Amino acid sequence: LVFRNGSDTELLCVARDDSDPRKATADMMYSHIALGSLAVSGLYTVVNLENHTIGLAPKGDLQSEVSDDLCIPSRTCTGMQTYYPPQNLCEDPQCSSYMLMTLDEETKTCKWSSMVPVGFGVLLTALVTLDLVSHRLYKQAIEKASEFNQ
């Protein structure tokens, strides 16, 4: 945070360039943190130029000053939605990640695509038909084999 310019003067870097894509990760070491004047006015701020660190401490009693009165109440999610606290919203489930599933907009749950029950019915009918045909062919083969042995 502290650097020396061309005239050997120490300068404090308040905002650094975060345009390097290698640093755009979840690691907080490279994250840009900005504090406004209102936040800084409620903190004791100490800048140590020797070891390049900044210390912050609250000025008042946190227990008496903390209040949720002005906060927006948390949303109530329905169905299979999940609550995402940083944005205070409910995220819909990723039904498209599952084969043959779609999102029901009214209940916010994953449901089978409308063609799935029809497809299962057709498949079951085909299997039953094939089973009956194979049984009939089996019986015919047995009859012919018994005629051949006589």
Secondary structure, 3 states (H helix, E strand, C coil): CEEECCCCCEEECCCCCCCCHHHCCCCCCCCCCCCCHHHHHCEEEEEECCCCEEEEEECCCHHHHCCCCCCCCCCCCCCCCEEEHHHCEEECCCHHHCCCEEEECCCCEEEECCHHHHHHHHHHHHHHHHHHHHHHHHHHHHHHHHHHHC
